[in-house]
Amino acid sequence: MVYKLLTTSVLGIFTSFIAWGDMIQLKNGDNLSGKIKLVDGSKVLIETEYAGTISIDNSKIKTFSIDEPVKIKDGLFSQAQYADAIQSGGDSNITLVTREGNKTLPINNDLTITKNTQASLAPSDLIINGGLNAGAYYNKGSSKSEQYSLNGNVTAKYDLWRHGLRASLFRAKDDQETSNYYYTTQYEVDRFFTPSFFWQGNVQYKHDWIEDIKTKTSFGTGPGWQVWEDELSALSFTGLVSYQKIDYRNGNDSTHPMGSVKWNYYQFFAGKSLKFFTTGEVGRSFNNDVDLDLSATAGIAYRLTDWLSINTSLTKEKSKTRDGDSNNTNYNIGMGVNW
């Protein structure tokens, strides 16, 4: 009697624990529990404690359920729908559970389901992610050219705060003469007041060994807007008012206030195998010292494994100032690690 009661209690606790997570039942009878991160057409990504993130073909799945708020889109540019939970009945349809009632949608290749991270103001745990990318190019013909690049980024989110650190190094040589050689660093911190509105503080530094502008240092602050952010894509804009100091190679320097707009956008495709991204900032000073200050990057990354990817990107750095200019355009193809 005692043994039966104990067994029943343990099974009850275990069942309750499993119910706290998302569930996938496969057609072969196996069951998976964890956190479903993404439903993208023919793929379902589930994060488990025992095997990490697993990608499962939708044709292998009999049913699945998500017990958290989600965002649903049936096309890349379609209007998003929101639900408190998701249930699938194994009949190529899903049921959206909402306060207004349930709604059925067909499962097709254009359907994407992501966790609605903007349903709550702050993440419950510390979330750290980032990447490190390295690239090289060499060509020998009538002339010899080579270039090397290294860039990395780390983002940490906790409570109402988001911290970001970026750094990059680039060097190019043509016939043994260095044509481009510079590095940049940037630190930013965001404090969220709503799921979309945040305030940012920003510090940037650039050192160049070739161009007229030797160093640029800036300290800025301003409001930002997280247009959206989920497991599949994100878009944000930030407006900054900064104090910038420029040192020129000829020994001159200038200090000035300036205004700028930053953007950060990424979009995953094919079950997070392919990623398009673009980040940048464009601005000018409030006086006549700086007519244009532009830094922009756009690229594509193909994920080979959960941590290894192939990347290609284009970076444009351009400054037009009263006492000198800087203009760098860099193409990069290389490998990257992600976490």
N, C-alpha and C positions, 0 to 999 in steps of 0.2 A: 504493500500500500504506500509506504513511504517512498520506495523506489519509483513507483508509478507517478506519485505526486511530484517528486523531484524532476523526473524526466519531462513531465508535462510543463513544469515551470521553466526549465531550461529551453525547451522548444519554443515556448511562448516568448521568452526574452529574445531568443535568436530570431524568431519571426518578426518581432517588433523592430529589432535592429536592422534587419534587411529592408523592412518597409520604409525606413528613413531615407534610403537611397533610391536611385532610379533602377529599373529592372528591364532586362532583355531576356526573352525566352526564344531560344533557337529552334529551328524546325527539327533538329536531331534530338531534342529533349533537354539539352543543356540550358542552364540558367546563369546569367551574369548579373551581378549587382555592382553599383558604383555611381559615378556621376556622368550622365550623358552630356558631353560637351557640345556636340554638334550633330544634326541630322542634315545631310547635304545630298539631296537626290538619291543616289544609289549607295551612299556610305553613311555609317553611323559611327561616331567616335565616342568611346566610353572610357573614362578614367577609373581604374581599379587600384585597390591597395596592394594587390598581389601580383599584378603583371603590367603596371603602368598604363599608358594609353593604348587602347586596342581599336583598330579600324575593322569594322565588320561590314561585309557586303549585305545590302538590304534584302537580297534574294534569299539569304540564309536565316533571316529573322522571321519568327512567327508572330510575336507581339512584343511591344515595348511600352513603358510608361515613364513619364517624367512628373515628379511631384513638386516642381518649383515653377515660378513664373517664367514664361518663355515668350520669345518674339518669333512670329511666323511670317515668311514671305514666300509667295509662289512664283517669283521672278525677281531678277536682279534689281529692276527699277519699279517694281510694284509696291503698293502701299503696305506697310507692315500691319499685322494683326497681333493682338496680345491675348494670352490666356493664363489662367492660374495653374493649369496642369494639362498634360497631354496623355491620351490613351490611344493605343492602336489595337484593333480587333483582329488582325491577321487577314483582312479582306481588302487590302490595298487602300484602306482609308484610315484617317486618324480622327479622333474626337477632341475638340478643343473644349476644355472645361472652363467656363467663365461664370461670373456672378449673374449675367443676364440669361444664362442658359447654355446648353451644349450645342456645338456646331460641328458638322462633319466636312472634312476636306479630303480629296484624293491625294495619294502619294504619287508624285511624278518626279522627273529629273530636275525640274525647276524649283522644287520645294526645299526650303531651308528652315531649320528650327534651331535657334540658339537660346541660351539662358539669358533672360532679361536682367542684365547686371545693373541697369539703371532703375530697377524696381526698388532698390534700397540705396541710401546715400553713401554708405561706406562698406568696404569689404570687411569680413569678420576676421580674416587672418592676414598675416604678412604675405604678400605676393611679390616674388622677385623673378624677373625674366630679362633676357638680354641676348646678345650675340657678339661674336668676334669674327671678322672677315679679313682675308688676306688675298691679294692678287698680284700677278706679275705678268709682264709682257716683254718679249725680246724678238727683235727682227734684225737680220744682217743681210744686206744687199750692197748696192752701191754706197749706202750709208748704214750706220748701225744705230739703232734706237732701242732703249729699254726703259721700263717704268715699273715701279713698285708701289703698292698701296697697302695700308693697314688701317682698319677702323673698327670701333667697338662701341657698344652702348649697353647700359644697365638701367632698368626701371624698377623701382620699389614702391609698392602701394601698401599703406596701412592706415586704418581708421579714416580720417578725412584728408590725408596727405598723400601726395604722389611725388616721388623724387626721380629725376632723370639725369644721367651722366653720359656724355658723348665725347669721343675723341677720334681724331683721324690724322694720318700721316701719309704724304704723297711725295714721290720723287721721280723725276723723268730726266733721261740723258739722251742727247743726240750727238753722235760722233764724239763721245767722251766729254761733251760739254753739258753741264747741268742746265736744263731749260725750265724746270719747275721743281720747287723744293719748299714745302711748307707743312705746318701742322696746326690743327685747331682743337680747342677743348671748350666744352660748354657744360654748365650745371644749371638745372632749373628745379624749382620746387613749386608745386601747386597745392593750394588749400581749397577744398571744395566746400561750398556753402549750400548748394543744391546738387542733385545728381548731374546737372549740366553746367552750372555756373561755378567758376573757380577763379582764384587770384594767383598770379604767378610772380615769383622773383627769379631773376635770370642773371648769370654771369658768363661772359664769353671772352676768349682770348685766342688770338691768331698770331703766329710768327712766320714770316716769309723771308727766305734767304736770297730771293731773286728780284722780286718786283719792287716798284718805287715805294710802296707801303711796307715798312719793315714789321711793325706790330700794330695790332688793334686790340684795345681792351674796352669792354663795356659792362655797365651795371644797369639793369632795367627792371621795371615792374609794370604790371597792368592786368586787366581783366581777360578772362578766357571763357570760351563756350565749347563744351563737349557736345557736338551735334548728335552723335550717337557713339556707342561702343558696345560691342558684343564679341562673341567668340570668332566671328567671321570677318568683321570689318570695324573700322573706327574712323572718325573724322573730328578734328578739333581746330579751332582758330584762337589766336591770342593776339591782343594788341598791347604793345609795349611802348613806354616812354623811357628812354635810356640816356645815360651820360656816357659818352664815348671819347676815348683818347687815342689819337693816331700818332705814331712815330714814323717819320720818313727816312729813307736811306740817305738823303742828303743832310740829315741832321735837324731838319725842321720838325715841329710837332704842332698839333692842334687839339683842342678840347671843345666839345659842343654837345648840346642836347639834340636828340633825334627821336623820331617816331617810326615804328615799324609794325608789320603784321606777319605773324608766323602761322604756318599750317602744318598739319600732320595727318596723313591719310594712309590707310592700308586696306587691302581687300584680298581675301583668300578665295581660291577656286579649287575645284576637284578635290573636295574633302580635305582641304588645307595642304594639299601637295604643292600648289603653286600660289605665290604671293606677289602682288604688285604693291609698291609703296612709293610715296613721295613725301618729302619733308623740305621745309625751307623757310626763309625769312627775306622780306624785301622792305626797305625803308630809305629815308633820307633825313638830313639834319633840318632843324628849324631855322637855321641861318643858311648862308651860301657855302659852307665848308664842304658838305657832301651832297652831291646831286643824286647819287644812286649807291646803295649798299645792298647787294644781292648775294644770297647763298641758297642754292637749291640742289636737291638730289632726287632722282627718280630711278627706280630699278625693278628688277624681277628676280625672285629667288625660287628655285625648285628644290623641294625637300627630298633628299635621298633616304634619310632615316629620320627618327624623332629628333636627332641632334645635329645631323650633317646636311649641308645644302650646297648647291651651286648657285652663284650670284653673278649678275651683271648689272651695272649701274652707270649712270651719267651724272657727274657733279659739275655745277657751274658756280664759280666764285668771281664776282665782278664788283669793283668799287670805282667810282668816278668822283674825285675830290678836287679841291682848289689847287693843291700842291702836288698831286701825283695820282696815278691810276694803278689798278691791279686787275688782272684778267687771267683766270685759269679755267680751262675746260678739260675735264679728266674722264676717261672711259676706263671701266674696271671690269675684269672677268676673273673670278677666283672662287675659292672654297670658303665656307663659313661653318662655324659651330654655334648652336643655339641652345638655350636652356630656359 
